Amino acid sequence: MPDIMNAGVLVIGHGLATASEAAAHGKSVILMDWEGEQSIGGQAF
């Protein structure tokens, strides 16, 4: 289970691009979304 209290960034819903940018800048990221893995990414792809 992710350690939400110690994450650098918590992205909730439709935030793959935001999560990717934060991770690229060294942040620890937790991405939460209702969609399954096959649907993650939306317009980012």
VOTOR-805672 format. One record per atom (N, C-alpha, C, O, CB): residue in three letters; atom name; x, y, z. Coordinates in nm, 4 decimals. Glycine has a CB too. Layout:
REC residu atome        x        y        z
REC    ALA    CA        X        Y        Z
...
***
This chain:
REC residu atome        x        y        z
REC    MET     N   0.0842  -0.1184   0.0000
REC    MET    CA   0.0000   0.0000   0.0000
REC    MET     C   0.0886   0.1245   0.0000
REC    MET     O   0.1859   0.1309   0.0751
REC    MET    CB  -0.0957  -0.0001   0.1222
REC    PRO     N   0.0558   0.2239  -0.0839
REC    PRO    CA   0.1371   0.3461  -0.0899
REC    PRO     C   0.1334   0.4242   0.0412
REC    PRO     O   0.0330   0.4230   0.1125
REC    PRO    CB   0.0893   0.4353  -0.2037
REC    ASP     N   0.2412   0.4904   0.0713
REC    ASP    CA   0.2503   0.5739   0.1908
REC    ASP     C   0.2051   0.7155   0.1559
REC    ASP     O   0.2877   0.8024   0.1283
REC    ASP    CB   0.3957   0.5745   0.2481
REC    ILE     N   0.0753   0.7380   0.1570
REC    ILE    CA   0.0167   0.8654   0.1141
REC    ILE     C   0.0650   0.9823   0.2002
REC    ILE     O   0.0835   1.0927   0.1490
REC    ILE    CB  -0.1357   0.8573   0.1189
REC    MET     N   0.0851   0.9598   0.3274
REC    MET    CA   0.1246   1.0694   0.4163
REC    MET     C   0.2650   1.1214   0.3870
REC    MET     O   0.2978   1.2340   0.4246
REC    MET    CB   0.1169   1.0240   0.5605
REC    ASN     N   0.3485   1.0415   0.3205
REC    ASN    CA   0.4850   1.0845   0.2928
REC    ASN     C   0.5128   1.1049   0.1444
REC    ASN     O   0.6285   1.1192   0.1046
REC    ASN    CB   0.5814   0.9845   0.3480
REC    ALA     N   0.4093   1.1065   0.0632
REC    ALA    CA   0.4276   1.1295  -0.0806
REC    ALA     C   0.4609   1.2766  -0.1040
REC    ALA     O   0.4127   1.3648  -0.0329
REC    ALA    CB   0.3000   1.0884  -0.1607
REC    GLY     N   0.5438   1.3013  -0.2047
REC    GLY    CA   0.5739   1.4394  -0.2411
REC    GLY     C   0.4569   1.5020  -0.3143
REC    GLY     O   0.4283   1.6205  -0.2972
REC    GLY    CB   0.6999   1.4463  -0.3272
REC    VAL     N   0.3885   1.4216  -0.3971
REC    VAL    CA   0.2758   1.4690  -0.4769
REC    VAL     C   0.1698   1.3606  -0.4801
REC    VAL     O   0.2009   1.2438  -0.5031
REC    VAL    CB   0.3203   1.5074  -0.6209
REC    LEU     N   0.0449   1.3983  -0.4574
REC    LEU    CA  -0.0694   1.3075  -0.4696
REC    LEU     C  -0.1577   1.3619  -0.5806
REC    LEU     O  -0.2118   1.4719  -0.5686
REC    LEU    CB  -0.1492   1.2940  -0.3335
REC    VAL     N  -0.1730   1.2855  -0.6896
REC    VAL    CA  -0.2538   1.3274  -0.8039
REC    VAL     C  -0.3786   1.2401  -0.8052
REC    VAL     O  -0.3686   1.1174  -0.8051
REC    VAL    CB  -0.1738   1.3160  -0.9398
REC    ILE     N  -0.4953   1.3025  -0.8063
REC    ILE    CA  -0.6209   1.2275  -0.8042
REC    ILE     C  -0.6952   1.2516  -0.9345
REC    ILE     O  -0.7431   1.3620  -0.9604
REC    ILE    CB  -0.7086   1.2682  -0.6825
REC    GLY     N  -0.7044   1.1481  -1.0158
REC    GLY    CA  -0.7830   1.1515  -1.1392
REC    GLY     C  -0.7215   1.2286  -1.2536
REC    GLY     O  -0.6828   1.3443  -1.2372
REC    GLY    CB  -0.9141   1.2085  -1.1108
REC    HIS     N  -0.7123   1.1666  -1.3679
REC    HIS    CA  -0.6721   1.2290  -1.4956
REC    HIS     C  -0.5470   1.3140  -1.4855
REC    HIS     O  -0.5433   1.4246  -1.5393
REC    HIS    CB  -0.7839   1.3140  -1.5480
REC    GLY     N  -0.4455   1.2653  -1.4184
REC    GLY    CA  -0.3268   1.3474  -1.3992
REC    GLY     C  -0.1974   1.2814  -1.4401
REC    GLY     O  -0.0938   1.3076  -1.3790
REC    GLY    CB  -0.3172   1.3869  -1.2587
REC    LEU     N  -0.1997   1.1957  -1.5424
REC    LEU    CA  -0.0773   1.1261  -1.5804
REC    LEU     C   0.0327   1.2229  -1.6211
REC    LEU     O   0.1478   1.2039  -1.5819
REC    LEU    CB  -0.1051   1.0295  -1.6935
REC    ALA     N   0.0013   1.3250  -1.6976
REC    ALA    CA   0.1033   1.4223  -1.7396
REC    ALA     C   0.1591   1.4960  -1.6182
REC    ALA     O   0.2800   1.5176  -1.6091
REC    ALA    CB   0.0443   1.5234  -1.8412
REC    THR     N   0.0734   1.5341  -1.5265
REC    THR    CA   0.1179   1.6024  -1.4045
REC    THR     C   0.2057   1.5109  -1.3210
REC    THR     O   0.3106   1.5525  -1.2718
REC    THR    CB  -0.0026   1.6499  -1.3217
REC    ALA     N   0.1628   1.3862  -1.3051
REC    ALA    CA   0.2407   1.2901  -1.2272
REC    ALA     C   0.3765   1.2650  -1.2917
REC    ALA     O   0.4774   1.2554  -1.2218
REC    ALA    CB   0.1640   1.1581  -1.2127
REC    SER     N   0.3799   1.2543  -1.4234
REC    SER    CA   0.5055   1.2315  -1.4950
REC    SER     C   0.6017   1.3479  -1.4767
REC    SER     O   0.7209   1.3269  -1.4542
REC    SER    CB   0.4788   1.2091  -1.6436
REC    GLU     N   0.5514   1.4697  -1.4861
REC    GLU    CA   0.6367   1.5888  -1.4677
REC    GLU     C   0.6913   1.5944  -1.3262
REC    GLU     O   0.8093   1.6231  -1.3061
REC    GLU    CB   0.5580   1.7180  -1.4985
REC    ALA     N   0.6066   1.5671  -1.2281
REC    ALA    CA   0.6519   1.5703  -1.0887
REC    ALA     C   0.7600   1.4645  -1.0647
REC    ALA     O   0.8600   1.4918  -0.9984
REC    ALA    CB   0.5329   1.5479  -0.9925
REC    ALA     N   0.7398   1.3440  -1.1186
REC    ALA    CA   0.8387   1.2370  -1.1036
REC    ALA     C   0.9693   1.2734  -1.1738
REC    ALA     O   1.0776   1.2443  -1.1231
REC    ALA    CB   0.7837   1.1047  -1.1594
REC    ALA     N   0.9588   1.3367  -1.2901
REC    ALA    CA   1.0782   1.3783  -1.3638
REC    ALA     C   1.1600   1.4810  -1.2861
REC    ALA     O   1.2802   1.4952  -1.3084
REC    ALA    CB   1.0387   1.4357  -1.4993
REC    HIS     N   1.0943   1.5525  -1.1948
REC    HIS    CA   1.1629   1.6516  -1.1117
REC    HIS     C   1.1987   1.5951  -0.9743
REC    HIS     O   1.2274   1.6698  -0.8808
REC    HIS    CB   1.0757   1.7760  -1.0955
REC    GLY     N   1.1965   1.4605  -0.9634
REC    GLY    CA   1.2446   1.3955  -0.8416
REC    GLY     C   1.1438   1.3806  -0.7293
REC    GLY     O   1.1808   1.3411  -0.6188
REC    GLY    CB   1.3583   1.4696  -0.7908
REC    LYS     N   1.0179   1.4111  -0.7547
REC    LYS    CA   0.9170   1.3984  -0.6503
REC    LYS     C   0.8677   1.2544  -0.6406
REC    LYS     O   0.8641   1.1830  -0.7408
REC    LYS    CB   0.7994   1.4934  -0.6773
REC    SER     N   0.8306   1.2126  -0.5230
REC    SER    CA   0.7652   1.0842  -0.5026
REC    SER     C   0.6174   1.1068  -0.5347
REC    SER     O   0.5553   1.1971  -0.4787
REC    SER    CB   0.7867   1.0289  -0.3544
REC    VAL     N   0.5603   1.0255  -0.6245
REC    VAL    CA   0.4264   1.0504  -0.6763
REC    VAL     C   0.3349   0.9311  -0.6521
REC    VAL     O   0.3742   0.8161  -0.6717
REC    VAL    CB   0.4323   1.0825  -0.8252
REC    ILE     N   0.2135   0.9599  -0.6094
REC    ILE    CA   0.1068   0.8603  -0.6030
REC    ILE     C  -0.0044   0.9103  -0.6932
REC    ILE     O  -0.0540   1.0216  -0.6763
REC    ILE    CB   0.0557   0.8370  -0.4548
REC    LEU     N  -0.0436   0.8269  -0.7898
REC    LEU    CA  -0.1499   0.8608  -0.8849
REC    LEU     C  -0.2701   0.7733  -0.8545
REC    LEU     O  -0.2610   0.6506  -0.8590
REC    LEU    CB  -0.1029   0.8420  -1.0333
REC    MET     N  -0.3830   0.8365  -0.8234
REC    MET    CA  -0.5063   0.7634  -0.7932
REC    MET     C  -0.6100   0.7943  -0.9006
REC    MET     O  -0.6350   0.9106  -0.9325
REC    MET    CB  -0.5606   0.8005  -0.6516
REC    ASP     N  -0.6704   0.6887  -0.9561
REC    ASP    CA  -0.7703   0.7065  -1.0614
REC    ASP     C  -0.8662   0.5887  -1.0586
REC    ASP     O  -0.8286   0.4787  -1.0182
REC    ASP    CB  -0.7032   0.7200  -1.2012
REC    TRP     N  -0.9890   0.6108  -1.1012
REC    TRP    CA  -1.0890   0.5041  -1.1073
REC    TRP     C  -1.0650   0.4108  -1.2249
REC    TRP     O  -1.1031   0.2939  -1.2197
REC    TRP    CB  -1.2285   0.5634  -1.1165
REC    GLU     N  -1.0028   0.4605  -1.3299
REC    GLU    CA  -0.9817   0.3818  -1.4508
REC    GLU     C  -0.8821   0.2689  -1.4265
REC    GLU     O  -0.7937   0.2801  -1.3417
REC    GLU    CB  -0.9327   0.4713  -1.5645
REC    GLY     N  -0.8972   0.1609  -1.5011
REC    GLY    CA  -0.8023   0.0512  -1.4942
REC    GLY     C  -0.6737   0.0881  -1.5658
REC    GLY     O  -0.6675   0.1907  -1.6335
REC    GLY    CB  -0.8621  -0.0756  -1.5542
REC    GLU     N  -0.5703   0.0049  -1.5512
REC    GLU    CA  -0.4398   0.0342  -1.6118
REC    GLU     C  -0.4493   0.0552  -1.7629
REC    GLU     O  -0.3760   0.1373  -1.8180
REC    GLU    CB  -0.3422  -0.0787  -1.5822
REC    GLN     N  -0.5371  -0.0167  -1.8297
REC    GLN    CA  -0.5489  -0.0071  -1.9745
REC    GLN     C  -0.6016   0.1292  -2.0201
REC    GLN     O  -0.5843   0.1652  -2.1365
REC    GLN    CB  -0.6395  -0.1167  -2.0256
REC    SER     N  -0.6650   0.2050  -1.9318
REC    SER    CA  -0.7242   0.3337  -1.9697
REC    SER     C  -0.6469   0.4540  -1.9160
REC    SER     O  -0.6805   0.5680  -1.9479
REC    SER    CB  -0.8666   0.3403  -1.9208
REC    ILE     N  -0.5445   0.4302  -1.8356
REC    ILE    CA  -0.4691   0.5413  -1.7785
REC    ILE     C  -0.3917   0.6121  -1.8886
REC    ILE     O  -0.3317   0.5476  -1.9746
REC    ILE    CB  -0.3733   0.4921  -1.6675
REC    GLY     N  -0.3932   0.7416  -1.8857
REC    GLY    CA  -0.3162   0.8208  -1.9806
REC    GLY     C  -0.3997   0.9228  -2.0539
REC    GLY     O  -0.3548   1.0348  -2.0782
REC    GLY    CB  -0.2499   0.7315  -2.0790
REC    GLY     N  -0.5221   0.8846  -2.0897
REC    GLY    CA  -0.6133   0.9766  -2.1555
REC    GLY     C  -0.5470   1.0572  -2.2647
REC    GLY     O  -0.4883   0.9999  -2.3566
REC    GLY    CB  -0.6734   1.0688  -2.0555
REC    GLN     N  -0.5548   1.1884  -2.2569
REC    GLN    CA  -0.5025   1.2766  -2.3598
REC    GLN     C  -0.3494   1.2839  -2.3600
REC    GLN     O  -0.2898   1.3331  -2.4558
REC    GLN    CB  -0.5599   1.4145  -2.3418
REC    ALA     N  -0.2860   1.2351  -2.2532
REC    ALA    CA  -0.1399   1.2372  -2.2473
REC    ALA     C  -0.0805   1.1505  -2.3589
REC    ALA     O   0.0303   1.1766  -2.4058
REC    ALA    CB  -0.0907   1.1881  -2.1091
REC    PHE     N  -0.1545   1.0476  -2.4012
REC    PHE    CA  -0.1075   0.9612  -2.5086
REC    PHE     C  -0.1589   1.0115  -2.6401
REC    PHE     O  -0.1304   0.9523  -2.7442
REC    PHE    CB  -0.1506   0.8166  -2.4864
***
